[in-house]
Amino acid sequence: MQVTCRRQDISRFEALGFHPEFTDTPADGPVVELIDTGADYGHANRLPTDVPFLASHDATASFGARRIACDGSRIAEVPATNEGFIVEWDATKNSPTTASVARLRRYIAILQRAQEQFKLKG
């Protein structure tokens, strides 16, 4: 599992078993990338919900690949692969399900708010 978070929030993820993904990351950068190769079930229900972060994990035999975004007050999770989102399809209507589209829109809104918090304030 991979996480991108603000440097000031790194300890919240280290407590779960994450560590810096890249050893050459600038020590003074505002954002860090962390990894936990042994993340159990993508740390389901253990990730903080009061700090902004972005996360993703690949599929395993037990669960599917996901992308997660948290803006510090709301969190959203969607099924996704490296190629993009996984959309639930209604074969009868020949279109994405309403719930799937709503879930993706919510995720994207939270993702954008989290990304804004990663930017340096000028």
N, CA and C atoms as a LAMMPS dump frame, in Angstrom:
ITEM: TIMESTEP
0
ITEM: NUMBER OF ATOMS
366
ITEM: BOX BOUNDS ff ff ff
-5.0000000000000000e+02 5.0000000000000000e+02
-5.0000000000000000e+02 5.0000000000000000e+02
-5.0000000000000000e+02 5.0000000000000000e+02
ITEM: ATOMS id mol type element x y z
1 1 1 N 0.849 -1.172 0
2 1 2 C 0 0 0
3 1 3 C 0.892 1.231 0
4 2 1 N 0.49 2.232 -0.743
5 2 2 C 1.228 3.491 -0.821
6 2 3 C 0.371 4.628 -0.272
7 3 1 N 1.02 5.568 0.395
8 3 2 C 0.335 6.736 0.947
9 3 3 C 1.139 7.973 0.608
10 4 1 N 0.449 9.033 0.235
11 4 2 C 1.039 10.353 0.087
12 4 3 C 0.385 11.225 1.147
13 5 1 N 1.217 11.858 1.972
14 5 2 C 0.667 12.691 3.044
15 5 3 C 1.584 13.89 3.28
16 6 1 N 1.111 14.818 4.095
17 6 2 C 1.945 15.952 4.476
18 6 3 C 3.04 15.458 5.43
19 7 1 N 4.204 16.061 5.329
20 7 2 C 5.324 15.671 6.186
21 7 3 C 4.927 15.744 7.663
22 8 1 N 4.167 16.735 8.035
23 8 2 C 3.776 16.902 9.436
24 8 3 C 2.9 15.758 9.946
25 9 1 N 2.326 14.958 9.044
26 9 2 C 1.44 13.857 9.438
27 9 3 C 2.085 12.484 9.334
28 10 1 N 3.379 12.436 9.023
29 10 2 C 4.055 11.162 8.76
30 10 3 C 3.947 10.183 9.935
31 11 1 N 4.025 10.676 11.15
32 11 2 C 3.992 9.776 12.314
33 11 3 C 2.676 9.008 12.421
34 12 1 N 1.599 9.605 11.925
35 12 2 C 0.293 8.923 11.96
36 12 3 C 0.319 7.647 11.128
37 13 1 N 1.084 7.665 10.039
38 13 2 C 1.16 6.51 9.154
39 13 3 C 2.29 5.56 9.563
40 14 1 N 3.357 6.111 10.106
41 14 2 C 4.431 5.248 10.599
42 14 3 C 3.922 4.339 11.711
43 15 1 N 2.997 4.829 12.517
44 15 2 C 2.42 4.021 13.595
45 15 3 C 1.676 2.792 13.051
46 16 1 N 1.256 2.856 11.795
47 16 2 C 0.559 1.73 11.164
48 16 3 C 1.523 0.779 10.457
49 17 1 N 2.784 1.188 10.318
50 17 2 C 3.771 0.342 9.651
51 17 3 C 4.309 0.896 8.352
52 18 1 N 3.919 2.103 7.985
53 18 2 C 4.432 2.724 6.768
54 18 3 C 5.842 3.26 7.005
55 19 1 N 6.618 3.356 5.941
56 19 2 C 7.941 3.95 5.996
57 19 3 C 8.175 4.68 4.675
58 20 1 N 9.151 5.609 4.642
59 20 2 C 9.393 6.357 3.398
60 20 3 C 9.671 5.419 2.23
61 21 1 N 9.039 5.724 1.096
62 21 2 C 9.208 4.882 -0.079
63 21 3 C 10.528 5.156 -0.786
64 22 1 N 10.923 6.408 -0.807
65 22 2 C 12.138 6.787 -1.514
66 22 3 C 13.142 7.358 -0.522
67 23 1 N 14.373 6.88 -0.563
68 23 2 C 15.384 7.387 0.355
69 23 3 C 15.962 8.715 -0.105
70 24 1 N 15.727 9.085 -1.368
71 24 2 C 16.277 10.342 -1.881
72 24 3 C 15.268 11.485 -1.85
73 25 1 N 14.151 11.306 -1.144
74 25 2 C 13.155 12.362 -1.022
75 25 3 C 13.74 13.51 -0.203
76 26 1 N 13.61 14.757 -0.684
77 26 2 C 14.142 15.891 0.081
78 26 3 C 13.57 15.919 1.504
79 27 1 N 14.439 16.11 2.48
80 27 2 C 14.028 16.074 3.881
81 27 3 C 13.154 17.255 4.273
82 28 1 N 13.124 18.293 3.457
83 28 2 C 12.341 19.465 3.813
84 28 3 C 11.093 19.645 2.949
85 29 1 N 10.787 18.683 2.088
86 29 2 C 9.602 18.787 1.244
87 29 3 C 8.331 18.688 2.068
88 30 1 N 7.267 19.356 1.656
89 30 2 C 6.03 19.369 2.431
90 30 3 C 5.221 18.07 2.323
91 31 1 N 5.508 17.248 1.307
92 31 2 C 4.731 16.029 1.068
93 31 3 C 5.689 14.84 1.013
94 32 1 N 5.261 13.718 1.582
95 32 2 C 6.08 12.509 1.569
96 32 3 C 5.266 11.341 1.013
97 33 1 N 5.98 10.394 0.438
98 33 2 C 5.364 9.17 -0.045
99 33 3 C 5.851 8.033 0.837
100 34 1 N 4.898 7.27 1.338
101 34 2 C 5.199 6.169 2.239
102 34 3 C 4.685 4.868 1.643
103 35 1 N 5.228 3.752 2.129
104 35 2 C 4.81 2.45 1.634
105 35 3 C 4.74 1.466 2.796
106 36 1 N 3.83 0.531 2.702
107 36 2 C 3.746 -0.581 3.641
108 36 3 C 3.447 -1.818 2.813
109 37 1 N 4.474 -2.589 2.518
110 37 2 C 4.303 -3.769 1.669
111 37 3 C 3.532 -4.876 2.371
112 38 1 N 3.398 -4.791 3.683
113 38 2 C 2.653 -5.815 4.414
114 38 3 C 1.308 -5.332 4.909
115 39 1 N 0.78 -4.284 4.291
116 39 2 C -0.501 -3.718 4.734
117 39 3 C -1.594 -4.776 4.669
118 40 1 N -2.163 -5.073 5.801
119 40 2 C -3.226 -6.062 5.902
120 40 3 C -4.559 -5.45 5.478
121 41 1 N -5.167 -5.979 4.442
122 41 2 C -6.454 -5.489 3.945
123 41 3 C -6.446 -3.982 3.727
124 42 1 N -5.325 -3.447 3.272
125 42 2 C -5.243 -2.022 2.984
126 42 3 C -5.487 -1.155 4.196
127 43 1 N -5.15 -1.675 5.383
128 43 2 C -5.373 -0.956 6.646
129 43 3 C -6.832 -0.522 6.793
130 44 1 N -7.736 -1.358 6.324
131 44 2 C -9.166 -1.044 6.394
132 44 3 C -9.558 -0.598 7.8
133 45 1 N -10.243 0.513 7.868
134 45 2 C -10.757 1.094 9.115
135 45 3 C -9.669 1.496 10.112
136 46 1 N -8.41 1.533 9.683
137 46 2 C -7.329 1.947 10.579
138 46 3 C -6.673 3.244 10.122
139 47 1 N -6.933 3.662 8.895
140 47 2 C -6.326 4.889 8.387
141 47 3 C -6.931 6.098 9.09
142 48 1 N -6.124 7.126 9.344
143 48 2 C -6.671 8.318 9.998
144 48 3 C -7.678 9.019 9.086
145 49 1 N -8.641 9.666 9.692
146 49 2 C -9.638 10.394 8.902
147 49 3 C -9.609 11.893 9.201
148 50 1 N -8.62 12.313 9.989
149 50 2 C -8.543 13.726 10.365
150 50 3 C -7.325 14.436 9.78
151 51 1 N -6.632 13.787 8.827
152 51 2 C -5.518 14.417 8.121
153 51 3 C -5.664 14.109 6.634
154 52 1 N -5.259 15.032 5.768
155 52 2 C -5.376 14.759 4.334
156 52 3 C -4.321 13.751 3.874
157 53 1 N -4.737 12.829 3.008
158 53 2 C -3.807 11.881 2.416
159 53 3 C -4.435 11.244 1.186
160 54 1 N -3.589 10.658 0.379
161 54 2 C -4.012 9.869 -0.772
162 54 3 C -3.374 8.506 -0.604
163 55 1 N -4.079 7.449 -0.949
164 55 2 C -3.538 6.103 -0.791
165 55 3 C -4.031 5.214 -1.921
166 56 1 N -3.287 4.138 -2.133
167 56 2 C -3.72 3.134 -3.104
168 56 3 C -3.096 1.806 -2.722
169 57 1 N -3.774 0.744 -3.119
170 57 2 C -3.206 -0.581 -2.937
171 57 3 C -3.668 -1.473 -4.075
172 58 1 N -2.825 -2.439 -4.381
173 58 2 C -3.12 -3.392 -5.445
174 58 3 C -4.057 -4.469 -4.937
175 59 1 N -4.593 -5.223 -5.864
176 59 2 C -5.466 -6.337 -5.511
177 59 3 C -4.653 -7.497 -4.951
178 60 1 N -5.271 -8.247 -4.074
179 60 2 C -4.691 -9.487 -3.568
180 60 3 C -5.754 -10.57 -3.725
181 61 1 N -5.462 -11.73 -3.224
182 61 2 C -6.439 -12.82 -3.28
183 61 3 C -7.661 -12.518 -2.418
184 62 1 N -7.512 -11.628 -1.433
185 62 2 C -8.586 -11.352 -0.477
186 62 3 C -9.415 -10.112 -0.784
187 63 1 N -8.848 -9.144 -1.514
188 63 2 C -9.588 -7.909 -1.771
189 63 3 C -9.082 -7.253 -3.042
190 64 1 N -9.908 -6.379 -3.594
191 64 2 C -9.578 -5.707 -4.846
192 64 3 C -8.744 -4.456 -4.654
193 65 1 N -8.171 -3.989 -5.748
194 65 2 C -7.374 -2.767 -5.734
195 65 3 C -8.265 -1.565 -5.436
196 66 1 N -7.715 -0.605 -4.72
197 66 2 C -8.478 0.571 -4.318
198 66 3 C -7.619 1.825 -4.379
199 67 1 N -8.301 2.952 -4.512
200 67 2 C -7.72 4.275 -4.303
201 67 3 C -8.527 4.92 -3.194
202 68 1 N -7.821 5.609 -2.319
203 68 2 C -8.449 6.231 -1.155
204 68 3 C -8 7.681 -1.094
205 69 1 N -8.921 8.573 -0.768
206 69 2 C -8.59 9.984 -0.576
207 69 3 C -9.268 10.465 0.702
208 70 1 N -8.535 11.282 1.449
209 70 2 C -9.096 11.892 2.651
210 70 3 C -8.691 13.356 2.66
211 71 1 N -9.637 14.236 2.919
212 71 2 C -9.336 15.665 2.951
213 71 3 C -9.176 16.197 4.378
214 72 1 N -9.159 15.295 5.342
215 72 2 C -9.029 15.691 6.738
216 72 3 C -10.342 15.686 7.477
217 73 1 N -11.427 15.544 6.745
218 73 2 C -12.733 15.438 7.399
219 73 3 C -13.618 14.387 6.732
220 74 1 N -13.377 14.134 5.462
221 74 2 C -14.143 13.107 4.755
222 74 3 C -13.173 12.164 4.048
223 75 1 N -13.572 10.915 3.92
224 75 2 C -12.742 9.919 3.267
225 75 3 C -13.582 9.194 2.227
226 76 1 N -12.96 8.845 1.114
227 76 2 C -13.663 8.119 0.054
228 76 3 C -12.734 7.051 -0.497
229 77 1 N -13.32 5.939 -0.883
230 77 2 C -12.57 4.809 -1.41
231 77 3 C -13.288 4.298 -2.65
232 78 1 N -12.518 4.053 -3.698
233 78 2 C -13.099 3.545 -4.943
234 78 3 C -12.262 2.386 -5.479
235 79 1 N -12.903 1.449 -6.146
236 79 2 C -12.14 0.394 -6.804
237 79 3 C -11.414 0.974 -8.011
238 80 1 N -10.141 0.613 -8.147
239 80 2 C -9.34 1.16 -9.243
240 80 3 C -8.126 0.277 -9.49
241 81 1 N -7.57 0.425 -10.657
242 81 2 C -6.305 -0.229 -10.994
243 81 3 C -5.33 0.859 -11.406
244 82 1 N -4.144 0.486 -11.811
245 82 2 C -3.182 1.474 -12.304
246 82 3 C -3.679 2.142 -13.574
247 83 1 N -4.544 1.479 -14.298
248 83 2 C -5.071 2.028 -15.554
249 83 3 C -6.243 2.978 -15.345
250 84 1 N -6.907 2.923 -14.204
251 84 2 C -8.033 3.815 -13.967
252 84 3 C -9.06 3.224 -13.031
253 85 1 N -10.189 3.888 -12.953
254 85 2 C -11.265 3.475 -12.062
255 85 3 C -11.991 2.247 -12.59
256 86 1 N -12.541 1.481 -11.668
257 86 2 C -13.412 0.368 -12.022
258 86 3 C -14.843 0.849 -11.811
259 87 1 N -15.644 0.759 -12.848
260 87 2 C -17.013 1.26 -12.819
261 87 3 C -17.972 0.077 -12.843
262 88 1 N -18.961 0.12 -11.959
263 88 2 C -20.004 -0.901 -11.975
264 88 3 C -20.927 -0.616 -13.149
265 89 1 N -21.238 -1.653 -13.901
266 89 2 C -22.004 -1.489 -15.127
267 89 3 C -23.388 -2.113 -15
268 90 1 N -24.399 -1.376 -15.427
269 90 2 C -25.767 -1.886 -15.485
270 90 3 C -26.007 -2.373 -16.91
271 91 1 N -25.982 -3.684 -17.099
272 91 2 C -26.12 -4.257 -18.44
273 91 3 C -27.496 -3.982 -19.044
274 92 1 N -28.502 -3.893 -18.208
275 92 2 C -29.852 -3.627 -18.706
276 92 3 C -29.952 -2.233 -19.317
277 93 1 N -29.374 -1.258 -18.641
278 93 2 C -29.408 0.13 -19.125
279 93 3 C -28.225 0.45 -20.042
280 94 1 N -27.265 -0.45 -20.094
281 94 2 C -26.049 -0.249 -20.885
282 94 3 C -25.332 1.053 -20.507
283 95 1 N -25.165 1.245 -19.179
284 95 2 C -24.495 2.434 -18.667
285 95 3 C -23.994 2.152 -17.254
286 96 1 N -23.123 3.017 -16.743
287 96 2 C -22.648 2.836 -15.369
288 96 3 C -23.809 2.954 -14.38
289 97 1 N -23.688 2.257 -13.245
290 97 2 C -24.743 2.388 -12.238
291 97 3 C -24.685 3.784 -11.627
292 98 1 N -25.818 4.252 -11.174
293 98 2 C -25.895 5.564 -10.53
294 98 3 C -25.009 5.599 -9.293
295 99 1 N -25.008 4.523 -8.521
296 99 2 C -24.195 4.47 -7.303
297 99 3 C -22.705 4.53 -7.628
298 100 1 N -22.287 3.862 -8.677
299 100 2 C -20.881 3.863 -9.062
300 100 3 C -20.436 5.265 -9.472
301 101 1 N -21.228 5.942 -10.263
302 101 2 C -20.898 7.303 -10.696
303 101 3 C -20.864 8.248 -9.493
304 102 1 N -21.83 8.128 -8.589
305 102 2 C -21.854 8.978 -7.396
306 102 3 C -20.623 8.734 -6.534
307 103 1 N -20.201 7.483 -6.367
308 103 2 C -19.021 7.147 -5.578
309 103 3 C -17.767 7.765 -6.2
310 104 1 N -17.647 7.695 -7.519
311 104 2 C -16.494 8.276 -8.201
312 104 3 C -16.471 9.794 -8.075
313 105 1 N -17.61 10.428 -8.213
314 105 2 C -17.672 11.894 -8.088
315 105 3 C -17.294 12.339 -6.678
316 106 1 N -17.77 11.621 -5.684
317 106 2 C -17.434 11.95 -4.298
318 106 3 C -15.932 11.784 -4.089
319 107 1 N -15.369 10.689 -4.57
320 107 2 C -13.932 10.447 -4.444
321 107 3 C -13.129 11.579 -5.1
322 108 1 N -13.491 11.962 -6.298
323 108 2 C -12.758 13.004 -7.026
324 108 3 C -12.826 14.341 -6.289
325 109 1 N -13.977 14.673 -5.718
326 109 2 C -14.106 15.927 -4.962
327 109 3 C -13.194 15.915 -3.734
328 110 1 N -13.165 14.801 -3.017
329 110 2 C -12.318 14.692 -1.835
330 110 3 C -10.848 14.677 -2.243
331 111 1 N -10.519 13.991 -3.315
332 111 2 C -9.157 13.96 -3.852
333 111 3 C -8.666 15.384 -4.139
334 112 1 N -9.478 16.181 -4.794
335 112 2 C -9.082 17.548 -5.14
336 112 3 C -8.872 18.401 -3.89
337 113 1 N -9.724 18.24 -2.883
338 113 2 C -9.546 18.998 -1.636
339 113 3 C -8.267 18.566 -0.917
340 114 1 N -7.968 17.273 -0.923
341 114 2 C -6.727 16.786 -0.298
342 114 3 C -5.514 17.342 -1.027
343 115 1 N -5.537 17.305 -2.357
344 115 2 C -4.415 17.814 -3.14
345 115 3 C -4.183 19.296 -2.878
346 116 1 N -5.23 20.065 -2.684
347 116 2 C -5.086 21.492 -2.375
348 116 3 C -4.332 21.681 -1.061
349 117 1 N -4.55 20.798 -0.113
350 117 2 C -3.882 20.921 1.192
351 117 3 C -2.406 20.542 1.108
352 118 1 N -2.001 19.866 0.036
353 118 2 C -0.596 19.502 -0.149
354 118 3 C 0.215 20.663 -0.712
355 119 1 N -0.445 21.649 -1.275
356 119 2 C 0.262 22.775 -1.886
357 119 3 C 0.788 23.716 -0.816
358 120 1 N 1.939 24.286 -1.09
359 120 2 C 2.501 25.267 -0.173
360 120 3 C 1.674 26.533 -0.205
361 121 1 N 1.431 27.099 0.949
362 121 2 C 0.716 28.363 1.03
363 121 3 C 1.721 29.483 0.837
364 122 1 N 1.469 30.368 -0.161
365 122 2 C 2.422 31.394 -0.515
366 122 3 C 2.337 32.575 0.329
